Amino acid sequence: MKYLLCLIFPLLFSNIIVAQKVAVFDNYSTLEKEILSDKNSVYVVNFWATWCGPCVKELPYFEQLNSENINVKVVLVSLDFKNQFESKLIPFLKKKSIKSQVVFLSDSNYNAWLPLVDKDWSGSIPATLIIKNGKKTFVEKAFSSYQELNDYVNKIIN
């Protein structure tokens, strides 16, 4: 009986650790329709990847924005390599306890979708898109602090 409890006890708590669910999109247009289509919401969309140092550095600022700024929906769009989705992205999200909505964009035809985000986007990351009432504001930079990010977002949405 003691051995049976040793086997069952860990299983009772195995559902407590839930991996981040990540929606996968093959193209930006579908992502935009399915994730960014609520006209009553203000979206802060961050384009990032686990291999991008400045992206990883600013992720905690977006996490804080997600938890503290009730006026926005934060969406983290991962541009990681498709073959590293399971091996790198998912473990990274779990290790960092990311709570914001994360989606994976696997479309490598950048010339087709970058202009849909912003006509002047060079493709460098991190980059952030703010959508309010269908109006897009895009910035191609890394934020140096939560305060800088929050002030920038609030200036755009207010």
SVG drawing of the C-alpha trace seen along z (x, -y; Angstrom):
<svg xmlns="http://www.w3.org/2000/svg" viewBox="-16 -60 37 62">
<polyline fill="none" stroke="black" stroke-width="0.4" points="0.0,0.0 2.8,-2.4 4.4,-1.8 1.1,-2.4 0.7,-5.8 4.2,-6.7 3.2,-6.1 -0.2,-7.7 0.6,-10.8 2.8,-12.6 0.0,-11.9 -2.5,-13.8 -0.5,-17.0 0.7,-16.5 -2.1,-18.7 -1.0,-21.7 1.9,-22.3 0.2,-23.2 2.3,-24.1 1.4,-27.3 -1.0,-26.6 0.3,-28.2 -1.9,-28.7 0.1,-28.1 -0.6,-30.1 0.8,-29.5 0.2,-33.1 -0.3,-36.5 -3.7,-37.1 -5.2,-34.2 -3.6,-35.2 -5.0,-38.7 -8.5,-37.4 -8.6,-34.9 -6.6,-36.8 -6.7,-40.5 -10.2,-41.0 -12.2,-42.3 -12.8,-46.0 -13.6,-46.7 -10.2,-45.6 -6.8,-47.4 -4.1,-45.0 -0.4,-45.3 1.3,-42.8 4.9,-42.0 6.9,-40.2 9.8,-38.3 11.8,-35.1 13.7,-33.1 17.0,-33.5 16.7,-37.3 18.4,-38.7 16.7,-42.1 13.3,-40.3 13.9,-38.1 15.1,-41.0 11.9,-43.0 9.5,-40.0 9.0,-40.7 7.8,-44.2 5.1,-42.8 4.2,-40.3 3.8,-43.1 1.8,-45.2 -0.4,-42.1 -1.1,-41.8 -1.3,-45.5 -2.7,-47.4 -6.4,-46.3 -7.0,-48.4 -5.0,-46.2 -4.7,-42.6 -1.1,-41.6 -0.3,-39.1 3.2,-37.7 3.9,-36.6 6.8,-34.2 8.9,-34.1 11.0,-31.2 12.2,-28.6 9.5,-26.0 11.8,-23.1 12.4,-24.4 8.8,-24.9 8.6,-21.9 12.3,-21.7 12.9,-25.4 9.8,-27.7 7.5,-25.6 10.1,-24.8 11.1,-28.5 7.5,-29.6 7.2,-27.1 10.5,-28.0 9.7,-31.7 6.1,-31.1 4.7,-33.3 1.1,-34.2 0.4,-36.5 -1.3,-35.0 1.4,-33.5 1.0,-32.6 3.5,-31.1 3.7,-32.5 5.5,-30.0 5.1,-31.9 8.7,-32.4 7.4,-34.4 8.3,-37.6 8.0,-39.8 4.3,-38.9 3.2,-39.6 5.6,-42.2 3.9,-45.0 0.5,-43.9 1.9,-44.8 3.6,-48.0 4.7,-49.1 8.1,-50.3 9.0,-47.4 12.5,-46.1 11.7,-42.8 14.0,-43.3 12.7,-42.3 11.7,-43.1 8.9,-45.1 5.5,-46.1 2.2,-46.8 -0.6,-48.6 -4.1,-48.3 -7.0,-50.5 -10.2,-50.9 -8.6,-49.4 -5.8,-52.1 -2.3,-50.6 0.8,-52.2 4.0,-50.3 7.4,-50.7 10.5,-48.8 12.6,-48.9 13.3,-47.3 11.8,-48.9 14.3,-49.5 11.9,-49.3 8.3,-48.5 7.7,-52.2 8.9,-53.1 6.6,-50.5 3.6,-51.4 4.0,-55.1 4.3,-54.5 1.2,-52.3 -0.8,-54.7 0.2,-57.7 -1.0,-55.8 -4.3,-54.5 -5.4,-57.6"/>
</svg>
